[in-house]
Amino acid sequence: FFLLLCSSRTIHTLSIPIINLSNTKHTMKLAALVTSLVVAPTALAFAPSANPATSRQQLAAASDFENEIGTQAPLGFYDPFNVVADGSVENFGRWREIELKHGRVAMLAFTGYITTLAGARLPGMESVGAGFKAFDLTNVSPEVRGVFPLALFSILCLEFGVMIDATGESEFPGDYRNGFDFGWDKQTDEWKKNKRTIELNNGRAAQMGIAGIMTHELMGNLGELLPVTP
């Protein structure tokens, strides 16, 4: 969850109050908030626009980007908040990069969540809980507590030092190879398009997946969906 919050530079200032998750009232409010953030875009996508000018912008943008990677059935071109209604290629590229970055972080978050949920731990961190319980450091040693600032520092290094186009030679928004080929340039355009589509779709699924798991943990019914619980 923290990785998701830190993954976009569009977030400049973020204040998160400390919430007692044992408080049912707070827990249900937080679960409702997470759920609404996931469901709201879907609801808005199917709501008719009351502004004819906005509808024309949507149609124009759909025409401009209908052949872009990620535009596929059943939704086709999907822009519920009209963030690329101006038809700007530069603006579209910026939002696509944000989507890719969030998707990559969500895939890591989902994998890490279910791995720790299954009981896997690094040596010395056996006392750290899974899910939101990982933030409860009451029964962990001072050495383990020191890992969390290190993790935060590592995230910041990744965000500002690795997950960027440092060379200015990216092939597409979100291309952070920075001079390292990894065999990519030897592949066909069709192969590249297929791999980029797979990554984009997996990232979208992971964002929904991690949001769903977090919501059900806060609601207290995660055990009804998964064989193990935090």
PyMOL commands that set and color helices and strands:
alter all, ss='L'
color gray80, all
select helices_A, chain A and resi 2-6+24-45+52-65+89-117+131-135+142-145+147-162+184-186+189-219+222-224
alter helices_A, ss='H'
color red, helices_A
deselect
rebuild
show_as cartoon
